[in-house]
């Protein structure tokens, strides 16, 4: 897993948490994007990387899918642990 090259942005507040949760679940970005697509969210690896890097806004549909995939609540995506 290569380290992030750019500092986190300011377009969302959940990107770092999504990265943390994804890594805790030993899931790659590619696997997360695939699972999101299976739930009807049209996202590519570049968009997911930007979401995690907080350089793009997260949509409600994306938040819902991510919470479903990790069996957590949307509120938990916002919590800093």
PyMOL Python script that loads the backbone (N, CA, C, O; Angstrom):
from pymol import cmd

cmd.read_pdbstr("""\
ATOM      1  N   UNK A   1       0.837  -1.166   0.000  1.00  0.00           N
ATOM      2  CA  UNK A   1       0.000   0.000   0.000  1.00  0.00           C
ATOM      3  C   UNK A   1       0.890   1.239   0.000  1.00  0.00           C
ATOM      4  O   UNK A   1       1.662   1.451   0.935  1.00  0.00           O
ATOM      5  N   UNK A   2       0.786   2.046  -1.032  1.00  0.00           N
ATOM      6  CA  UNK A   2       1.650   3.217  -1.090  1.00  0.00           C
ATOM      7  C   UNK A   2       1.062   4.363  -0.265  1.00  0.00           C
ATOM      8  O   UNK A   2      -0.157   4.501  -0.166  1.00  0.00           O
ATOM      9  N   UNK A   3       1.932   5.179   0.323  1.00  0.00           N
ATOM     10  CA  UNK A   3       1.449   6.290   1.147  1.00  0.00           C
ATOM     11  C   UNK A   3       0.839   7.401   0.289  1.00  0.00           C
ATOM     12  O   UNK A   3       1.175   7.561  -0.884  1.00  0.00           O
ATOM     13  N   UNK A   4      -0.054   8.152   0.901  1.00  0.00           N
ATOM     14  CA  UNK A   4      -0.695   9.280   0.219  1.00  0.00           C
ATOM     15  C   UNK A   4       0.370  10.306  -0.129  1.00  0.00           C
ATOM     16  O   UNK A   4       1.191  10.671   0.712  1.00  0.00           O
ATOM     17  N   UNK A   5       0.352  10.772  -1.376  1.00  0.00           N
ATOM     18  CA  UNK A   5       1.360  11.722  -1.835  1.00  0.00           C
ATOM     19  C   UNK A   5       0.973  13.165  -1.565  1.00  0.00           C
ATOM     20  O   UNK A   5       1.837  14.019  -1.369  1.00  0.00           O
ATOM     21  N   UNK A   6      -0.332  13.437  -1.554  1.00  0.00           N
ATOM     22  CA  UNK A   6      -0.807  14.799  -1.327  1.00  0.00           C
ATOM     23  C   UNK A   6      -1.462  14.884   0.044  1.00  0.00           C
ATOM     24  O   UNK A   6      -2.001  13.892   0.534  1.00  0.00           O
ATOM     25  N   UNK A   7      -1.420  16.065   0.673  1.00  0.00           N
ATOM     26  CA  UNK A   7      -2.121  16.217   1.956  1.00  0.00           C
ATOM     27  C   UNK A   7      -3.633  16.128   1.748  1.00  0.00           C
ATOM     28  O   UNK A   7      -4.131  16.354   0.646  1.00  0.00           O
ATOM     29  N   UNK A   8      -4.354  15.796   2.821  1.00  0.00           N
ATOM     30  CA  UNK A   8      -5.804  15.717   2.737  1.00  0.00           C
ATOM     31  C   UNK A   8      -6.386  17.075   2.374  1.00  0.00           C
ATOM     32  O   UNK A   8      -5.876  18.117   2.786  1.00  0.00           O
ATOM     33  N   UNK A   9      -7.461  17.044   1.596  1.00  0.00           N
ATOM     34  CA  UNK A   9      -8.135  18.264   1.192  1.00  0.00           C
ATOM     35  C   UNK A   9      -9.170  18.696   2.210  1.00  0.00           C
ATOM     36  O   UNK A   9      -9.157  18.254   3.359  1.00  0.00           O
ATOM     37  N   UNK A  10     -10.075  19.575   1.769  1.00  0.00           N
ATOM     38  CA  UNK A  10     -11.089  20.103   2.683  1.00  0.00           C
ATOM     39  C   UNK A  10     -12.502  20.021   2.095  1.00  0.00           C
ATOM     40  O   UNK A  10     -13.390  20.761   2.520  1.00  0.00           O
ATOM     41  N   UNK A  11     -12.716  19.135   1.131  1.00  0.00           N
ATOM     42  CA  UNK A  11     -14.019  19.024   0.473  1.00  0.00           C
ATOM     43  C   UNK A  11     -14.998  18.137   1.240  1.00  0.00           C
ATOM     44  O   UNK A  11     -16.208  18.260   1.047  1.00  0.00           O
ATOM     45  N   UNK A  12     -14.509  17.249   2.104  1.00  0.00           N
ATOM     46  CA  UNK A  12     -15.373  16.443   2.961  1.00  0.00           C
ATOM     47  C   UNK A  12     -14.634  16.166   4.260  1.00  0.00           C
ATOM     48  O   UNK A  12     -13.435  16.425   4.368  1.00  0.00           O
ATOM     49  N   UNK A  13     -15.351  15.638   5.247  1.00  0.00           N
ATOM     50  CA  UNK A  13     -14.708  15.338   6.533  1.00  0.00           C
ATOM     51  C   UNK A  13     -14.648  13.838   6.821  1.00  0.00           C
ATOM     52  O   UNK A  13     -14.206  13.429   7.895  1.00  0.00           O
ATOM     53  N   UNK A  14     -15.087  13.023   5.873  1.00  0.00           N
ATOM     54  CA  UNK A  14     -15.152  11.589   6.117  1.00  0.00           C
ATOM     55  C   UNK A  14     -14.092  10.775   5.385  1.00  0.00           C
ATOM     56  O   UNK A  14     -13.921   9.589   5.666  1.00  0.00           O
ATOM     57  N   UNK A  15     -13.392  11.386   4.468  1.00  0.00           N
ATOM     58  CA  UNK A  15     -12.449  10.640   3.633  1.00  0.00           C
ATOM     59  C   UNK A  15     -11.417   9.858   4.419  1.00  0.00           C
ATOM     60  O   UNK A  15     -11.171   8.688   4.126  1.00  0.00           O
ATOM     61  N   UNK A  16     -10.812  10.487   5.410  1.00  0.00           N
ATOM     62  CA  UNK A  16      -9.791   9.799   6.207  1.00  0.00           C
ATOM     63  C   UNK A  16     -10.403   8.638   6.982  1.00  0.00           C
ATOM     64  O   UNK A  16      -9.764   7.597   7.140  1.00  0.00           O
ATOM     65  N   UNK A  17     -11.634   8.802   7.467  1.00  0.00           N
ATOM     66  CA  UNK A  17     -12.305   7.717   8.179  1.00  0.00           C
ATOM     67  C   UNK A  17     -12.606   6.551   7.244  1.00  0.00           C
ATOM     68  O   UNK A  17     -12.466   5.391   7.629  1.00  0.00           O
ATOM     69  N   UNK A  18     -13.016   6.854   6.029  1.00  0.00           N
ATOM     70  CA  UNK A  18     -13.288   5.786   5.059  1.00  0.00           C
ATOM     71  C   UNK A  18     -12.009   5.006   4.783  1.00  0.00           C
ATOM     72  O   UNK A  18     -12.031   3.777   4.729  1.00  0.00           O
ATOM     73  N   UNK A  19     -10.902   5.710   4.610  1.00  0.00           N
ATOM     74  CA  UNK A  19      -9.615   5.037   4.398  1.00  0.00           C
ATOM     75  C   UNK A  19      -9.281   4.140   5.579  1.00  0.00           C
ATOM     76  O   UNK A  19      -8.881   2.990   5.399  1.00  0.00           O
ATOM     77  N   UNK A  20      -9.446   4.669   6.787  1.00  0.00           N
ATOM     78  CA  UNK A  20      -9.138   3.906   8.001  1.00  0.00           C
ATOM     79  C   UNK A  20     -10.010   2.659   8.101  1.00  0.00           C
ATOM     80  O   UNK A  20      -9.507   1.567   8.367  1.00  0.00           O
ATOM     81  N   UNK A  21     -11.313   2.816   7.890  1.00  0.00           N
ATOM     82  CA  UNK A  21     -12.241   1.685   7.972  1.00  0.00           C
ATOM     83  C   UNK A  21     -11.936   0.663   6.886  1.00  0.00           C
ATOM     84  O   UNK A  21     -11.962  -0.541   7.138  1.00  0.00           O
ATOM     85  N   UNK A  22     -11.650   1.136   5.687  1.00  0.00           N
ATOM     86  CA  UNK A  22     -11.338   0.234   4.574  1.00  0.00           C
ATOM     87  C   UNK A  22     -10.092  -0.577   4.896  1.00  0.00           C
ATOM     88  O   UNK A  22     -10.063  -1.784   4.656  1.00  0.00           O
ATOM     89  N   UNK A  23      -9.074   0.061   5.431  1.00  0.00           N
ATOM     90  CA  UNK A  23      -7.833  -0.645   5.760  1.00  0.00           C
ATOM     91  C   UNK A  23      -8.032  -1.615   6.917  1.00  0.00           C
ATOM     92  O   UNK A  23      -7.470  -2.710   6.909  1.00  0.00           O
ATOM     93  N   UNK A  24      -8.830  -1.223   7.915  1.00  0.00           N
ATOM     94  CA  UNK A  24      -9.134  -2.133   9.024  1.00  0.00           C
ATOM     95  C   UNK A  24      -9.815  -3.402   8.517  1.00  0.00           C
ATOM     96  O   UNK A  24      -9.634  -4.483   9.079  1.00  0.00           O
ATOM     97  N   UNK A  25     -10.591  -3.260   7.461  1.00  0.00           N
ATOM     98  CA  UNK A  25     -11.287  -4.392   6.867  1.00  0.00           C
ATOM     99  C   UNK A  25     -10.453  -5.080   5.786  1.00  0.00           C
ATOM    100  O   UNK A  25     -10.946  -5.959   5.080  1.00  0.00           O
ATOM    101  N   UNK A  26      -9.187  -4.673   5.663  1.00  0.00           N
ATOM    102  CA  UNK A  26      -8.243  -5.266   4.696  1.00  0.00           C
ATOM    103  C   UNK A  26      -8.830  -5.307   3.287  1.00  0.00           C
ATOM    104  O   UNK A  26      -8.776  -6.322   2.592  1.00  0.00           O
ATOM    105  N   UNK A  27      -9.394  -4.161   2.893  1.00  0.00           N
ATOM    106  CA  UNK A  27     -10.021  -4.040   1.577  1.00  0.00           C
ATOM    107  C   UNK A  27      -9.256  -3.021   0.752  1.00  0.00           C
ATOM    108  O   UNK A  27      -8.875  -1.965   1.258  1.00  0.00           O
ATOM    109  N   UNK A  28      -9.035  -3.330  -0.498  1.00  0.00           N
ATOM    110  CA  UNK A  28      -8.371  -2.390  -1.399  1.00  0.00           C
ATOM    111  C   UNK A  28      -9.381  -1.358  -1.907  1.00  0.00           C
ATOM    112  O   UNK A  28     -10.592  -1.553  -1.800  1.00  0.00           O
ATOM    113  N   UNK A  29      -8.872  -0.274  -2.452  1.00  0.00           N
ATOM    114  CA  UNK A  29      -9.758   0.710  -3.073  1.00  0.00           C
ATOM    115  C   UNK A  29     -10.521   0.070  -4.223  1.00  0.00           C
ATOM    116  O   UNK A  29     -11.702   0.353  -4.425  1.00  0.00           O
ATOM    117  N   UNK A  30      -9.850  -0.785  -4.969  1.00  0.00           N
ATOM    118  CA  UNK A  30     -10.505  -1.451  -6.099  1.00  0.00           C
ATOM    119  C   UNK A  30     -11.677  -2.299  -5.621  1.00  0.00           C
ATOM    120  O   UNK A  30     -12.745  -2.287  -6.233  1.00  0.00           O
ATOM    121  N   UNK A  31     -11.480  -3.037  -4.530  1.00  0.00           N
ATOM    122  CA  UNK A  31     -12.561  -3.860  -3.982  1.00  0.00           C
ATOM    123  C   UNK A  31     -13.718  -3.004  -3.477  1.00  0.00           C
ATOM    124  O   UNK A  31     -14.884  -3.346  -3.678  1.00  0.00           O
ATOM    125  N   UNK A  32     -13.395  -1.891  -2.823  1.00  0.00           N
ATOM    126  CA  UNK A  32     -14.450  -1.004  -2.338  1.00  0.00           C
ATOM    127  C   UNK A  32     -15.229  -0.427  -3.513  1.00  0.00           C
ATOM    128  O   UNK A  32     -16.459  -0.398  -3.488  1.00  0.00           O
ATOM    129  N   UNK A  33     -14.527   0.028  -4.532  1.00  0.00           N
ATOM    130  CA  UNK A  33     -15.204   0.587  -5.714  1.00  0.00           C
ATOM    131  C   UNK A  33     -16.093  -0.462  -6.375  1.00  0.00           C
ATOM    132  O   UNK A  33     -17.207  -0.155  -6.799  1.00  0.00           O
ATOM    133  N   UNK A  34     -15.607  -1.687  -6.463  1.00  0.00           N
ATOM    134  CA  UNK A  34     -16.401  -2.770  -7.057  1.00  0.00           C
ATOM    135  C   UNK A  34     -17.663  -3.027  -6.249  1.00  0.00           C
ATOM    136  O   UNK A  34     -18.747  -3.172  -6.815  1.00  0.00           O
ATOM    137  N   UNK A  35     -17.527  -3.083  -4.924  1.00  0.00           N
ATOM    138  CA  UNK A  35     -18.686  -3.295  -4.056  1.00  0.00           C
ATOM    139  C   UNK A  35     -19.680  -2.145  -4.162  1.00  0.00           C
ATOM    140  O   UNK A  35     -20.891  -2.365  -4.144  1.00  0.00           O
ATOM    141  N   UNK A  36     -19.179  -0.939  -4.270  1.00  0.00           N
ATOM    142  CA  UNK A  36     -20.060   0.220  -4.423  1.00  0.00           C
ATOM    143  C   UNK A  36     -20.817   0.130  -5.747  1.00  0.00           C
ATOM    144  O   UNK A  36     -22.010   0.428  -5.806  1.00  0.00           O
ATOM    145  N   UNK A  37     -20.127  -0.278  -6.794  1.00  0.00           N
ATOM    146  CA  UNK A  37     -20.770  -0.426  -8.106  1.00  0.00           C
ATOM    147  C   UNK A  37     -21.857  -1.493  -8.062  1.00  0.00           C
ATOM    148  O   UNK A  37     -22.904  -1.343  -8.690  1.00  0.00           O
ATOM    149  N   UNK A  38     -21.610  -2.569  -7.322  1.00  0.00           N
ATOM    150  CA  UNK A  38     -22.624  -3.615  -7.182  1.00  0.00           C
ATOM    151  C   UNK A  38     -23.879  -3.101  -6.470  1.00  0.00           C
ATOM    152  O   UNK A  38     -24.967  -3.649  -6.647  1.00  0.00           O
ATOM    153  N   UNK A  39     -23.719  -2.044  -5.664  1.00  0.00           N
ATOM    154  CA  UNK A  39     -24.854  -1.432  -4.975  1.00  0.00           C
ATOM    155  C   UNK A  39     -25.452  -0.274  -5.784  1.00  0.00           C
ATOM    156  O   UNK A  39     -26.327   0.443  -5.298  1.00  0.00           O
ATOM    157  N   UNK A  40     -24.978  -0.103  -7.005  1.00  0.00           N
ATOM    158  CA  UNK A  40     -25.561   0.904  -7.884  1.00  0.00           C
ATOM    159  C   UNK A  40     -24.909   2.268  -7.849  1.00  0.00           C
ATOM    160  O   UNK A  40     -25.453   3.232  -8.387  1.00  0.00           O
ATOM    161  N   UNK A  41     -23.744   2.362  -7.219  1.00  0.00           N
ATOM    162  CA  UNK A  41     -23.021   3.636  -7.165  1.00  0.00           C
ATOM    163  C   UNK A  41     -21.956   3.614  -8.256  1.00  0.00           C
ATOM    164  O   UNK A  41     -21.043   2.790  -8.222  1.00  0.00           O
ATOM    165  N   UNK A  42     -22.075   4.512  -9.211  1.00  0.00           N
ATOM    166  CA  UNK A  42     -21.129   4.580 -10.322  1.00  0.00           C
ATOM    167  C   UNK A  42     -19.902   5.371  -9.868  1.00  0.00           C
ATOM    168  O   UNK A  42     -19.912   6.602  -9.872  1.00  0.00           O
ATOM    169  N   UNK A  43     -18.850   4.658  -9.478  1.00  0.00           N
ATOM    170  CA  UNK A  43     -17.630   5.305  -8.987  1.00  0.00           C
ATOM    171  C   UNK A  43     -16.429   4.571  -9.575  1.00  0.00           C
ATOM    172  O   UNK A  43     -16.440   3.346  -9.698  1.00  0.00           O
ATOM    173  N   UNK A  44     -15.400   5.325  -9.933  1.00  0.00           N
ATOM    174  CA  UNK A  44     -14.171   4.720 -10.432  1.00  0.00           C
ATOM    175  C   UNK A  44     -13.063   4.910  -9.398  1.00  0.00           C
ATOM    176  O   UNK A  44     -13.261   5.599  -8.397  1.00  0.00           O
ATOM    177  N   UNK A  45     -11.915   4.313  -9.633  1.00  0.00           N
ATOM    178  CA  UNK A  45     -10.827   4.376  -8.655  1.00  0.00           C
ATOM    179  C   UNK A  45     -10.336   5.797  -8.406  1.00  0.00           C
ATOM    180  O   UNK A  45      -9.996   6.152  -7.278  1.00  0.00           O
ATOM    181  N   UNK A  46     -10.299   6.606  -9.457  1.00  0.00           N
ATOM    182  CA  UNK A  46      -9.860   7.986  -9.298  1.00  0.00           C
ATOM    183  C   UNK A  46     -10.814   8.768  -8.398  1.00  0.00           C
ATOM    184  O   UNK A  46     -10.380   9.523  -7.528  1.00  0.00           O
ATOM    185  N   UNK A  47     -12.112   8.582  -8.613  1.00  0.00           N
ATOM    186  CA  UNK A  47     -13.101   9.287  -7.787  1.00  0.00           C
ATOM    187  C   UNK A  47     -13.048   8.817  -6.340  1.00  0.00           C
ATOM    188  O   UNK A  47     -13.180   9.625  -5.421  1.00  0.00           O
ATOM    189  N   UNK A  48     -12.854   7.508  -6.129  1.00  0.00           N
ATOM    190  CA  UNK A  48     -12.754   6.990  -4.766  1.00  0.00           C
ATOM    191  C   UNK A  48     -11.506   7.526  -4.079  1.00  0.00           C
ATOM    192  O   UNK A  48     -11.545   7.888  -2.903  1.00  0.00           O
ATOM    193  N   UNK A  49     -10.396   7.578  -4.818  1.00  0.00           N
ATOM    194  CA  UNK A  49      -9.164   8.118  -4.254  1.00  0.00           C
ATOM    195  C   UNK A  49      -9.344   9.584  -3.848  1.00  0.00           C
ATOM    196  O   UNK A  49      -8.872  10.004  -2.792  1.00  0.00           O
ATOM    197  N   UNK A  50     -10.019  10.346  -4.682  1.00  0.00           N
ATOM    198  CA  UNK A  50     -10.277  11.753  -4.363  1.00  0.00           C
ATOM    199  C   UNK A  50     -11.221  11.885  -3.182  1.00  0.00           C
ATOM    200  O   UNK A  50     -11.077  12.804  -2.375  1.00  0.00           O
ATOM    201  N   UNK A  51     -12.188  10.978  -3.068  1.00  0.00           N
ATOM    202  CA  UNK A  51     -13.100  10.986  -1.928  1.00  0.00           C
ATOM    203  C   UNK A  51     -12.319  10.725  -0.649  1.00  0.00           C
ATOM    204  O   UNK A  51     -12.474  11.448   0.335  1.00  0.00           O
ATOM    205  N   UNK A  52     -11.479   9.690  -0.661  1.00  0.00           N
ATOM    206  CA  UNK A  52     -10.675   9.374   0.518  1.00  0.00           C
ATOM    207  C   UNK A  52      -9.668  10.485   0.812  1.00  0.00           C
ATOM    208  O   UNK A  52      -9.348  10.738   1.973  1.00  0.00           O
ATOM    209  N   UNK A  53      -9.173  11.139  -0.216  1.00  0.00           N
ATOM    210  CA  UNK A  53      -8.217  12.224  -0.037  1.00  0.00           C
ATOM    211  C   UNK A  53      -8.860  13.546   0.309  1.00  0.00           C
ATOM    212  O   UNK A  53      -8.185  14.566   0.448  1.00  0.00           O
ATOM    213  N   UNK A  54     -10.179  13.517   0.447  1.00  0.00           N
ATOM    214  CA  UNK A  54     -10.974  14.680   0.836  1.00  0.00           C
ATOM    215  C   UNK A  54     -10.850  15.828  -0.173  1.00  0.00           C
ATOM    216  O   UNK A  54     -10.936  17.002   0.186  1.00  0.00           O
ATOM    217  N   UNK A  55     -10.645  15.459  -1.440  1.00  0.00           N
ATOM    218  CA  UNK A  55     -10.535  16.485  -2.478  1.00  0.00           C
ATOM    219  C   UNK A  55     -11.776  16.527  -3.363  1.00  0.00           C
ATOM    220  O   UNK A  55     -11.797  17.229  -4.374  1.00  0.00           O
ATOM    221  N   UNK A  56     -12.815  15.771  -2.983  1.00  0.00           N
ATOM    222  CA  UNK A  56     -14.108  15.863  -3.653  1.00  0.00           C
ATOM    223  C   UNK A  56     -15.217  15.631  -2.643  1.00  0.00           C
ATOM    224  O   UNK A  56     -15.014  15.004  -1.603  1.00  0.00           O
ATOM    225  N   UNK A  57     -16.373  16.140  -2.965  1.00  0.00           N
ATOM    226  CA  UNK A  57     -17.533  16.011  -2.086  1.00  0.00           C
ATOM    227  C   UNK A  57     -18.085  14.591  -2.169  1.00  0.00           C
ATOM    228  O   UNK A  57     -18.105  13.988  -3.241  1.00  0.00           O
ATOM    229  N   UNK A  58     -18.530  14.066  -1.041  1.00  0.00           N
ATOM    230  CA  UNK A  58     -19.159  12.746  -0.995  1.00  0.00           C
ATOM    231  C   UNK A  58     -20.667  12.912  -1.159  1.00  0.00           C
ATOM    232  O   UNK A  58     -21.270  13.798  -0.553  1.00  0.00           O
ATOM    233  N   UNK A  59     -21.267  12.060  -1.975  1.00  0.00           N
ATOM    234  CA  UNK A  59     -22.719  12.123  -2.164  1.00  0.00           C
ATOM    235  C   UNK A  59     -23.417  11.251  -1.121  1.00  0.00           C
ATOM    236  O   UNK A  59     -22.809  10.371  -0.514  1.00  0.00           O
ATOM    237  N   UNK A  60     -24.696  11.517  -0.933  1.00  0.00           N
ATOM    238  CA  UNK A  60     -25.464  10.715   0.017  1.00  0.00           C
ATOM    239  C   UNK A  60     -25.514   9.256  -0.418  1.00  0.00           C
ATOM    240  O   UNK A  60     -25.465   8.355   0.420  1.00  0.00           O
ATOM    241  N   UNK A  61     -25.608   9.023  -1.697  1.00  0.00           N
ATOM    242  CA  UNK A  61     -25.652   7.655  -2.225  1.00  0.00           C
ATOM    243  C   UNK A  61     -24.338   6.922  -1.926  1.00  0.00           C
ATOM    244  O   UNK A  61     -24.352   5.737  -1.593  1.00  0.00           O
ATOM    245  N   UNK A  62     -23.218   7.612  -2.043  1.00  0.00           N
ATOM    246  CA  UNK A  62     -21.922   7.013  -1.743  1.00  0.00           C
ATOM    247  C   UNK A  62     -21.808   6.688  -0.257  1.00  0.00           C
ATOM    248  O   UNK A  62     -21.346   5.610   0.115  1.00  0.00           O
ATOM    249  N   UNK A  63     -22.231   7.621   0.586  1.00  0.00           N
ATOM    250  CA  UNK A  63     -22.172   7.394   2.031  1.00  0.00           C
ATOM    251  C   UNK A  63     -23.013   6.191   2.430  1.00  0.00           C
ATOM    252  O   UNK A  63     -22.587   5.362   3.234  1.00  0.00           O
ATOM    253  N   UNK A  64     -24.211   6.102   1.861  1.00  0.00           N
ATOM    254  CA  UNK A  64     -25.106   5.001   2.166  1.00  0.00           C
ATOM    255  C   UNK A  64     -24.472   3.665   1.763  1.00  0.00           C
ATOM    256  O   UNK A  64     -24.498   2.706   2.534  1.00  0.00           O
ATOM    257  N   UNK A  65     -23.910   3.607   0.570  1.00  0.00           N
ATOM    258  CA  UNK A  65     -23.290   2.368   0.082  1.00  0.00           C
ATOM    259  C   UNK A  65     -22.094   1.977   0.943  1.00  0.00           C
ATOM    260  O   UNK A  65     -21.937   0.805   1.284  1.00  0.00           O
ATOM    261  N   UNK A  66     -21.260   2.932   1.295  1.00  0.00           N
ATOM    262  CA  UNK A  66     -20.075   2.640   2.107  1.00  0.00           C
ATOM    263  C   UNK A  66     -20.490   2.112   3.476  1.00  0.00           C
ATOM    264  O   UNK A  66     -19.901   1.154   3.976  1.00  0.00           O
ATOM    265  N   UNK A  67     -21.493   2.726   4.078  1.00  0.00           N
ATOM    266  CA  UNK A  67     -21.992   2.254   5.369  1.00  0.00           C
ATOM    267  C   UNK A  67     -22.521   0.821   5.245  1.00  0.00           C
ATOM    268  O   UNK A  67     -22.288  -0.008   6.125  1.00  0.00           O
ATOM    269  N   UNK A  68     -23.226   0.537   4.160  1.00  0.00           N
ATOM    270  CA  UNK A  68     -23.748  -0.817   3.928  1.00  0.00           C
ATOM    271  C   UNK A  68     -22.603  -1.826   3.788  1.00  0.00           C
ATOM    272  O   UNK A  68     -22.631  -2.897   4.393  1.00  0.00           O
ATOM    273  N   UNK A  69     -21.612  -1.473   2.996  1.00  0.00           N
ATOM    274  CA  UNK A  69     -20.493  -2.382   2.723  1.00  0.00           C
ATOM    275  C   UNK A  69     -19.756  -2.743   4.010  1.00  0.00           C
ATOM    276  O   UNK A  69     -19.374  -3.896   4.210  1.00  0.00           O
ATOM    277  N   UNK A  70     -19.558  -1.754   4.881  1.00  0.00           N
ATOM    278  CA  UNK A  70     -18.805  -1.997   6.110  1.00  0.00           C
ATOM    279  C   UNK A  70     -19.698  -2.302   7.307  1.00  0.00           C
ATOM    280  O   UNK A  70     -19.235  -2.368   8.446  1.00  0.00           O
ATOM    281  N   UNK A  71     -20.994  -2.488   7.027  1.00  0.00           N
ATOM    282  CA  UNK A  71     -21.946  -2.848   8.081  1.00  0.00           C
ATOM    283  C   UNK A  71     -21.845  -1.888   9.274  1.00  0.00           C
ATOM    284  O   UNK A  71     -21.720  -2.307  10.424  1.00  0.00           O
ATOM    285  N   UNK A  72     -21.903  -0.613   8.965  1.00  0.00           N
ATOM    286  CA  UNK A  72     -21.816   0.419   9.978  1.00  0.00           C
ATOM    287  C   UNK A  72     -22.882   1.474   9.689  1.00  0.00           C
ATOM    288  O   UNK A  72     -23.658   1.338   8.742  1.00  0.00           O
ATOM    289  N   UNK A  73     -22.916   2.508  10.497  1.00  0.00           N
ATOM    290  CA  UNK A  73     -23.878   3.579  10.269  1.00  0.00           C
ATOM    291  C   UNK A  73     -23.191   4.747   9.573  1.00  0.00           C
ATOM    292  O   UNK A  73     -21.968   4.889   9.610  1.00  0.00           O
ATOM    293  N   UNK A  74     -24.001   5.566   8.948  1.00  0.00           N
ATOM    294  CA  UNK A  74     -23.456   6.779   8.326  1.00  0.00           C
ATOM    295  C   UNK A  74     -22.829   7.661   9.401  1.00  0.00           C
ATOM    296  O   UNK A  74     -21.797   8.290   9.163  1.00  0.00           O
ATOM    297  N   UNK A  75     -23.444   7.713  10.586  1.00  0.00           N
ATOM    298  CA  UNK A  75     -22.869   8.498  11.691  1.00  0.00           C
ATOM    299  C   UNK A  75     -21.455   8.045  12.018  1.00  0.00           C
ATOM    300  O   UNK A  75     -20.589   8.871  12.308  1.00  0.00           O
ATOM    301  N   UNK A  76     -21.216   6.739  11.974  1.00  0.00           N
ATOM    302  CA  UNK A  76     -19.873   6.233  12.277  1.00  0.00           C
ATOM    303  C   UNK A  76     -18.839   6.688  11.263  1.00  0.00           C
ATOM    304  O   UNK A  76     -17.657   6.800  11.590  1.00  0.00           O
ATOM    305  N   UNK A  77     -19.267   6.952  10.040  1.00  0.00           N
ATOM    306  CA  UNK A  77     -18.332   7.446   9.022  1.00  0.00           C
ATOM    307  C   UNK A  77     -17.813   8.849   9.379  1.00  0.00           C
ATOM    308  O   UNK A  77     -16.737   9.252   8.940  1.00  0.00           O
ATOM    309  N   UNK A  78     -18.589   9.573  10.173  1.00  0.00           N
ATOM    310  CA  UNK A  78     -18.215  10.930  10.571  1.00  0.00           C
ATOM    311  C   UNK A  78     -17.439  10.985  11.879  1.00  0.00           C
ATOM    312  O   UNK A  78     -16.836  12.010  12.197  1.00  0.00           O
ATOM    313  N   UNK A  79     -17.448   9.904  12.635  1.00  0.00           N
ATOM    314  CA  UNK A  79     -16.788   9.882  13.948  1.00  0.00           C
ATOM    315  C   UNK A  79     -15.288   9.733  13.797  1.00  0.00           C
ATOM    316  O   UNK A  79     -14.798   8.937  12.996  1.00  0.00           O
ATOM    317  N   UNK A  80     -14.589  10.501  14.569  1.00  0.00           N
ATOM    318  CA  UNK A  80     -13.137  10.391  14.594  1.00  0.00           C
ATOM    319  C   UNK A  80     -12.761   9.429  15.701  1.00  0.00           C
ATOM    320  O   UNK A  80     -13.019   9.687  16.876  1.00  0.00           O
ATOM    321  N   UNK A  81     -12.151   8.320  15.320  1.00  0.00           N
ATOM    322  CA  UNK A  81     -11.769   7.305  16.306  1.00  0.00           C
ATOM    323  C   UNK A  81     -10.284   7.226  16.478  1.00  0.00           C
ATOM    324  O   UNK A  81      -9.797   6.421  17.272  1.00  0.00           O
TER     325      UNK A  81
END
""", "prot")
cmd.dss("prot")
cmd.show_as("cartoon", "prot")
cmd.util.cbc("prot")
cmd.orient("prot")
